[in-house]
Amino acid sequence: MDMNFAGKRILVTGGASFIGSHLVEKLVKLGAEVIVADNLSSGKKENLNDVLPEITLHVGDLHACICSMRSEMGLAKNAVFVSGACMHARARVGIE
């Protein structure tokens, strides 16, 4: 399956986690516009050091991040954001 991510806007939740950061790096290499939302409860900003200049990082809970993105982008750009994709890499550590 050939996926073309060039120029596509992708939101990665939990993108600062070990697995999420590798996903973010791959998406950047594939030409995607990557937005990371992470509260850094288990992820680390340092995991994104190699791609920080090329991504948008929102630190906080997901609801706050989405509200922040909406206000920054305005109505016209928000329509483009909504038409993008979301990759969920967030997980709670220690679930039984």
Sine and cosine of phi, psi and omega as CSV:
sin_phi,cos_phi,sin_psi,cos_psi,sin_omega,cos_omega
0.00,0.00,0.83,-0.56,-0.03,-1.00
-0.99,-0.16,0.91,-0.42,-0.01,-1.00
-0.96,-0.29,0.79,-0.61,0.03,-1.00
-0.97,-0.23,0.94,-0.33,-0.02,-1.00
-0.98,-0.21,-0.06,1.00,-0.05,-1.00
-0.84,0.54,0.83,-0.56,0.03,-1.00
0.97,0.23,-0.02,1.00,0.00,-1.00
-1.00,0.09,0.63,-0.78,0.04,-1.00
-1.00,0.00,0.85,-0.52,-0.05,-1.00
-0.82,-0.57,0.80,-0.60,0.12,-0.99
-1.00,-0.08,0.81,-0.59,0.05,-1.00
-0.91,-0.42,0.93,-0.37,0.07,-1.00
-0.99,0.10,0.66,-0.75,-0.06,-1.00
0.95,0.30,0.45,0.89,-0.08,-1.00
-0.94,0.34,-0.18,0.98,0.04,-1.00
-1.00,-0.10,0.02,1.00,0.05,-1.00
-0.96,0.27,0.14,-0.99,0.01,-1.00
-0.85,0.52,-0.80,0.60,-0.02,-1.00
-0.95,0.32,-0.70,0.71,-0.01,-1.00
-0.86,0.52,-0.65,0.76,-0.02,-1.00
-0.92,0.40,-0.56,0.83,0.07,-1.00
-0.94,0.35,-0.61,0.80,0.08,-1.00
-0.89,0.46,-0.71,0.71,0.01,-1.00
-0.86,0.51,-0.73,0.68,0.01,-1.00
-0.85,0.53,-0.68,0.73,-0.01,-1.00
-0.91,0.41,-0.69,0.73,0.02,-1.00
-0.88,0.47,-0.65,0.76,0.04,-1.00
-0.88,0.47,-0.70,0.71,0.03,-1.00
-0.88,0.48,-0.51,0.86,0.01,-1.00
-0.99,0.11,0.03,1.00,0.09,-1.00
1.00,0.00,0.21,0.98,0.00,-1.00
-0.97,0.22,0.45,-0.89,0.16,-0.99
-1.00,-0.02,0.95,-0.32,-0.17,-0.99
-0.97,-0.24,0.76,-0.65,0.10,-0.99
-0.90,-0.44,0.82,-0.57,-0.01,-1.00
-0.95,-0.31,0.76,-0.65,0.12,-0.99
-0.88,-0.47,0.87,-0.49,-0.04,-1.00
-0.46,-0.89,0.67,-0.74,0.04,-1.00
-1.00,0.00,0.01,1.00,0.03,-1.00
0.86,0.51,0.41,0.91,0.04,-1.00
-0.94,0.35,-0.55,0.84,0.10,-1.00
-0.76,-0.64,-0.35,0.94,0.06,-1.00
-0.99,0.14,0.21,-0.98,-0.02,-1.00
-0.74,-0.67,0.71,-0.70,0.04,-1.00
-0.84,0.55,-0.54,0.84,-0.01,-1.00
-0.88,0.48,-0.45,0.89,0.03,-1.00
-0.89,0.45,-0.31,0.95,-0.04,-1.00
-0.96,-0.27,0.12,0.99,-0.09,-1.00
-0.78,0.62,-0.63,0.78,-0.06,-1.00
-0.93,0.36,-0.37,0.93,-0.07,-1.00
-0.85,-0.52,0.03,1.00,-0.05,-1.00
-0.78,0.63,-0.66,0.75,0.00,-1.00
-0.92,0.39,-0.28,0.96,-0.10,-0.99
-0.96,-0.28,-0.01,1.00,-0.05,-1.00
-0.82,-0.57,0.17,-0.98,0.17,-0.99
-0.94,-0.34,0.84,-0.55,-0.02,-1.00
-0.93,-0.36,0.84,-0.54,0.10,-1.00
-0.92,-0.39,0.89,-0.46,0.00,-1.00
-0.99,-0.15,0.81,-0.58,0.01,-1.00
0.54,-0.84,-0.06,-1.00,0.02,-1.00
-0.95,0.32,0.34,-0.94,-0.14,-0.99
-0.87,0.50,-0.68,0.74,-0.01,-1.00
-0.87,0.49,-0.72,0.69,0.01,-1.00
-0.90,0.44,-0.62,0.78,0.01,-1.00
-0.90,0.44,-0.69,0.72,-0.01,-1.00
-0.91,0.41,-0.66,0.75,0.05,-1.00
-0.88,0.48,-0.66,0.75,0.03,-1.00
-0.90,0.44,-0.69,0.72,0.00,-1.00
-0.89,0.46,-0.66,0.75,-0.01,-1.00
-0.88,0.47,-0.72,0.70,-0.05,-1.00
-0.93,0.37,-0.56,0.83,0.01,-1.00
-0.95,0.32,-0.60,0.80,-0.10,-0.99
-1.00,0.06,-0.41,0.91,-0.07,-1.00
0.96,0.26,0.12,-0.99,-0.13,-0.99
-0.89,0.45,-0.72,0.70,-0.07,-1.00
-0.90,0.43,-0.73,0.69,0.00,-1.00
-0.94,0.34,-0.48,0.88,0.03,-1.00
-0.87,0.49,-0.57,0.82,0.04,-1.00
-0.88,0.47,-0.61,0.79,0.05,-1.00
-0.93,0.37,-0.65,0.76,0.02,-1.00
-0.87,0.50,-0.72,0.70,-0.04,-1.00
-0.89,0.46,-0.53,0.85,-0.04,-1.00
-0.99,0.15,-0.06,1.00,0.02,-1.00
-0.98,0.20,-0.47,-0.88,-0.03,-1.00
-0.73,-0.68,0.35,-0.94,0.06,-1.00
-0.81,-0.59,0.76,-0.65,0.09,-1.00
-0.91,-0.42,0.87,-0.50,-0.12,-0.99
-0.99,-0.10,0.96,-0.27,0.00,-1.00
-0.92,-0.38,0.18,0.98,-0.03,-1.00
-0.99,0.14,0.61,-0.79,0.08,-1.00
-0.45,-0.89,0.47,-0.88,0.05,-1.00
-1.00,0.00,0.75,-0.66,0.01,-1.00
-0.97,0.25,0.67,-0.74,0.11,-0.99
0.99,0.13,0.42,0.91,0.05,-1.00
-0.94,0.34,0.72,-0.70,-0.01,-1.00
-0.98,-0.22,0.00,0.00,0.00,0.00
